[in-house]
């Protein structure tokens, strides 16, 4: 069984991100999966990789691999769940990529799904805190938002950046979501609204935070040979890398330096034979505005302490030098945690196929997508290119 | 999720004595103790009981709490840099949220962390409170 040198994204599917009171986790997964398979023109795949974080705690359901595969008409397929906290979707994409590269399968389905509205808020908040260190962070009352708030406060202090400077990231994400029919918030926000919004964990306000949401997204990956035979060789996964770090902020020598982000970006671009100047658009893990800032700086898209100033000049807007959050990002498309990394892949494929509609980045050739687990403990970076 | 009693007991050295570690090769102090230095990856590390004195490295005020902490809202969490150099995540106590600043001197005290329901065990551990400069 020879491996495949090339991996192509040959089909995508997604459901709108939002509060789906009438749909269960399996309904969401099946819908996204069917759409992706239809888009690829394939009835069967060899394997299904499901990215999910919260189903065991919020939905009382483990074993999503077999559940989703069988309900999707893929009985007997290889199927497992892949978990890396909020990076679960990206981690599933990585497993799908490895599966094709190894030659184990000709075609696989990567599916991210999260159903967050099955519990009341406190339970979901506690479940999300499991992304952090249970014994030395979450168990002491540090919510996941609070951990990110510690990063934001320190950042403001070290680089002398006022809180208001972060608003630009929320404003641009919401502006970009206007054209995305799958986005949760198709509504613009202003800096004044950002400043008026209540705190979740000061200095993080409601408009610094991505929303809890339900969602599912799926991508069919295939070998070069199969992709070309199906006439679906437009988008190639040219780089794929994961790097990790300590879960807890206090274990990192410099909490504002996201080492895993830096390393996984360099690895993925290196595999693709590209540099950051080749990137047409970037989908960062903007779970909080401060995470967008820290990821941009760790990737090298901005110098340390400089991301907010670049944003203020329109650098990251759709018409700017490096468009980010092109379809709303986590902030405005919504952040169904374990599904997010796959939404990013779907959006990148749409951009590279020139099918992003009102969100289209003109001349998009190279998309960098980055899904982060926890506050930087897992960073999964993929490079997708238009052939 | 309710933490179980053996888990709480297992952490008594860290939680009630603030036992961390220090690397004999590069000098880095860290909390909690571990066998491999997070800075130089050296394996010659020793346990060390920290003084409990330090300064606020960063802080945040929690308005939306996880299950089990709702009654304390709003409360302040912080990263504290101990005099020995290690960072510790903890709640601040005996302080008004508006008084807290980065660099503020603090000291470790033993406080209630949470109660596991009306009939559950009460969990105690370290928090930090403001201290006067000496």
Boltz contact constraints between the chains, C-beta under 6 A:
constraints:
  - contact:
      token1: [A, 122]
      token2: [B, 67]
      max_distance: 6.0
  - contact:
      token1: [A, 123]
      token2: [B, 67]
      max_distance: 6.0
  - contact:
      token1: [A, 125]
      token2: [B, 66]
      max_distance: 6.0
  - contact:
      token1: [A, 126]
      token2: [B, 66]
      max_distance: 6.0
  - contact:
      token1: [A, 126]
      token2: [B, 67]
      max_distance: 6.0
  - contact:
      token1: [A, 129]
      token2: [B, 66]
      max_distance: 6.0
  - contact:
      token1: [A, 137]
      token2: [B, 89]
      max_distance: 6.0
  - contact:
      token1: [A, 141]
      token2: [B, 69]
      max_distance: 6.0
  - contact:
      token1: [A, 141]
      token2: [B, 91]
      max_distance: 6.0
  - contact:
      token1: [A, 142]
      token2: [B, 77]
      max_distance: 6.0
  - contact:
      token1: [A, 142]
      token2: [B, 89]
      max_distance: 6.0
  - contact:
      token1: [A, 143]
      token2: [B, 62]
      max_distance: 6.0
  - contact:
      token1: [A, 143]
      token2: [B, 66]
      max_distance: 6.0
  - contact:
      token1: [A, 146]
      token2: [B, 60]
      max_distance: 6.0
  - contact:
      token1: [A, 146]
      token2: [B, 62]
      max_distance: 6.0
  - contact:
      token1: [A, 146]
      token2: [B, 77]
      max_distance: 6.0
  - contact:
      token1: [A, 149]
      token2: [B, 60]
      max_distance: 6.0
  - contact:
      token1: [A, 150]
      token2: [B, 58]
      max_distance: 6.0
  - contact:
      token1: [A, 150]
      token2: [B, 60]
      max_distance: 6.0
  - contact:
      token1: [A, 150]
      token2: [B, 79]
      max_distance: 6.0
  - contact:
      token1: [A, 153]
      token2: [B, 58]
      max_distance: 6.0
  - contact:
      token1: [A, 153]
      token2: [B, 60]
      max_distance: 6.0
  - contact:
      token1: [A, 154]
      token2: [B, 58]
      max_distance: 6.0
  - contact:
      token1: [A, 157]
      token2: [B, 102]
      max_distance: 6.0
  - contact:
      token1: [A, 199]
      token2: [B, 63]
      max_distance: 6.0
  - contact:
      token1: [A, 200]
      token2: [B, 64]
      max_distance: 6.0
  - contact:
      token1: [A, 201]
      token2: [B, 60]
      max_distance: 6.0
  - contact:
      token1: [A, 201]
      token2: [B, 62]
      max_distance: 6.0
  - contact:
      token1: [A, 202]
      token2: [B, 61]
      max_distance: 6.0
  - contact:
      token1: [A, 250]
      token2: [B, 79]
      max_distance: 6.0
  - contact:
      token1: [A, 250]
      token2: [B, 87]
      max_distance: 6.0
  - contact:
      token1: [A, 250]
      token2: [B, 88]
      max_distance: 6.0
  - contact:
      token1: [A, 250]
      token2: [B, 89]
      max_distance: 6.0
  - contact:
      token1: [A, 251]
      token2: [B, 38]
      max_distance: 6.0
  - contact:
      token1: [A, 253]
      token2: [B, 39]
      max_distance: 6.0
